[in-house]
Amino acid sequence: MSPPTVSSAAETGMPARPDNDYFQRRFGPILGAPDLWLILGFRTADAFRKAVERGKAPVPTFTLPNRRGRFALTADVVRWLESLSPAAAAPAVADSEATTEPI
């Protein structure tokens, strides 16, 4: 059995930028496998499991009584996705502060 493939945003109807309303409507308040590990960019469930064991999961995860696997709050996943945006990560620089001289 081959692993699931990740489609482009246009193919899935997913917005190009993280949108909390979209994710809440599509997945509800809690994300579980395989949606969780695919959205976080893990190729396999085993890779995700190992990241959780090592404390390297990019969002807090938890277990639920009488349910198998790990879960995360959809809002936490959206915030993490937003943090990956180049615009969110780069500090704003005013034109007057910008320089064209090599460092």
SULSULFEN-V133191 format. One record per residue. N is the residue number from 1. RES is the residue in three letters. PSI is psi in whole degrees, 0 to 359 (* if undefined). NEAR is the number of other ideal C-beta (glycine too) atoms within 12 Angstrom. Layout:
n:N res:RES psi:PSI near:NEAR
n:N res:RES psi:PSI near:NEAR
//
This chain:
n:1 res:MET psi:128 near:4
n:2 res:SER psi:151 near:6
n:3 res:PRO psi:155 near:14
n:4 res:PRO psi:149 near:17
n:5 res:THR psi:149 near:11
n:6 res:VAL psi:122 near:18
n:7 res:SER psi:165 near:11
n:8 res:SER psi:162 near:11
n:9 res:ALA psi:321 near:16
n:10 res:ALA psi:323 near:9
n:11 res:GLU psi:327 near:9
n:12 res:THR psi:348 near:17
n:13 res:GLY psi:5 near:13
n:14 res:MET psi:139 near:23
n:15 res:PRO psi:152 near:19
n:16 res:ALA psi:326 near:13
n:17 res:ARG psi:150 near:18
n:18 res:PRO psi:132 near:27
n:19 res:ASP psi:112 near:21
n:20 res:ASN psi:319 near:22
n:21 res:ASP psi:317 near:14
n:22 res:TYR psi:310 near:21
n:23 res:PHE psi:322 near:30
n:24 res:GLN psi:318 near:18
n:25 res:ARG psi:318 near:15
n:26 res:ARG psi:318 near:21
n:27 res:PHE psi:344 near:27
n:28 res:GLY psi:188 near:17
n:29 res:PRO psi:344 near:18
n:30 res:ILE psi:132 near:25
n:31 res:LEU psi:137 near:34
n:32 res:GLY psi:181 near:27
n:33 res:ALA psi:151 near:28
n:34 res:PRO psi:353 near:24
n:35 res:ASP psi:316 near:27
n:36 res:LEU psi:306 near:35
n:37 res:TRP psi:332 near:33
n:38 res:LEU psi:316 near:25
n:39 res:ILE psi:324 near:32
n:40 res:LEU psi:353 near:33
n:41 res:GLY psi:13 near:19
n:42 res:PHE psi:138 near:28
n:43 res:ARG psi:329 near:18
n:44 res:THR psi:162 near:19
n:45 res:ALA psi:325 near:23
n:46 res:ASP psi:320 near:15
n:47 res:ALA psi:319 near:21
n:48 res:PHE psi:315 near:32
n:49 res:ARG psi:316 near:22
n:50 res:LYS psi:320 near:17
n:51 res:ALA psi:318 near:23
n:52 res:VAL psi:315 near:27
n:53 res:GLU psi:324 near:13
n:54 res:ARG psi:359 near:10
n:55 res:GLY psi:25 near:10
n:56 res:LYS psi:8 near:15
n:57 res:ALA psi:138 near:26
n:58 res:PRO psi:348 near:23
n:59 res:VAL psi:155 near:32
n:60 res:PRO psi:136 near:20
n:61 res:THR psi:162 near:30
n:62 res:PHE psi:167 near:19
n:63 res:THR psi:161 near:16
n:64 res:LEU psi:143 near:15
n:65 res:PRO psi:138 near:7
n:66 res:ASN psi:21 near:6
n:67 res:ARG psi:144 near:12
n:68 res:ARG psi:147 near:12
n:69 res:GLY psi:183 near:22
n:70 res:ARG psi:153 near:30
n:71 res:PHE psi:162 near:29
n:72 res:ALA psi:153 near:35
n:73 res:LEU psi:134 near:25
n:74 res:THR psi:319 near:29
n:75 res:ALA psi:322 near:23
n:76 res:ASP psi:320 near:27
n:77 res:VAL psi:317 near:38
n:78 res:VAL psi:316 near:31
n:79 res:ARG psi:319 near:20
n:80 res:TRP psi:315 near:27
n:81 res:LEU psi:318 near:29
n:82 res:GLU psi:325 near:21
n:83 res:SER psi:341 near:17
n:84 res:LEU psi:345 near:20
n:85 res:SER psi:132 near:15
n:86 res:PRO psi:324 near:10
n:87 res:ALA psi:325 near:12
n:88 res:ALA psi:328 near:15
n:89 res:ALA psi:329 near:10
n:90 res:ALA psi:132 near:10
n:91 res:PRO psi:146 near:10
n:92 res:ALA psi:135 near:10
n:93 res:VAL psi:125 near:9
n:94 res:ALA psi:151 near:8
n:95 res:ASP psi:325 near:8
n:96 res:SER psi:336 near:6
n:97 res:GLU psi:340 near:9
n:98 res:ALA psi:145 near:10
n:99 res:THR psi:149 near:10
n:100 res:THR psi:1 near:7
n:101 res:GLU psi:140 near:5
n:102 res:PRO psi:150 near:4
n:103 res:ILE psi:* near:4
//
